[in-house]
Amino acid sequence: MSEVKAYQVEGLEFEFSPIGSPLEGHLTVIAPEGTFGSKVSLEKLGSRKAWANEAAQLYGMDAMRLRLAPNELCTLKAEEVAAATAQAEQSEEEPEPVPEEAEALVSAPSVLDRYVKDVARIRGVVKDRDPLRLQTLIAVGAQLAPLAGGKPAGANLILAAEAGRGKNYICDAVASALPEEFYLPSKVRAQRASTTGPRTTRRYSSIAGSTRTRPRARTSSWRCSGPCSPVARPRT
């Protein structure tokens, strides 16, 4: 149920309850002559005029004051909406405070090497430390706010190697310790090493752009040719 707000305009008392739009709803005037209420669109001249005429005819109120009041009330409501919008935008722009424990972790030297070491241990990656470092930087960069015009601020990455080299597991390892909103689980169908072998479905992870700054968008995709190879690129 919409909140009812009270106003005093032109020496009259009003109560307004929005319905759907902030400038459209049920407007009630409380005066010595009587109380009148009806639905009105404050931003439409014809609606305000019809509301004022009906109240004046029914209760003998001053028609001119009744016409002036909804007009001023419309201005007040528009200012309230603008102020609420500005406050909401300011709240969204203010980042959440970083916990002290997290701040200590990311501020300590060699944070990238420590992250790579941990995800390699989690997913059992033996070598490939440089590809893991690079993919981590790409994954974190994908969360940056877009540039002017909506272009992604992060870089692209293509991992190319011989079939069966384990390219998919680089992205999987990096994604294993990221927040869930940073990546998209995906399924791909990959051909086995034998050209006549059956196709199998595997689960991999795709790094995704930040949902704080733009709609969730895939920034990594999978191109299959033999065992699948990860191809990191933005998709608009």
PyMOL commands that set and color helices and strands:
alter all, ss='L'
color gray80, all
select helices_A, chain A and resi 45-59+63-93+100-107+111-123+129-141+167-175+180-182
alter helices_A, ss='H'
color red, helices_A
select strands_A, chain A and resi 5-9+12-18+24-31+34-41+157-158+183-191+199-207+220-223+229-232
alter strands_A, ss='S'
color yellow, strands_A
deselect
rebuild
show_as cartoon
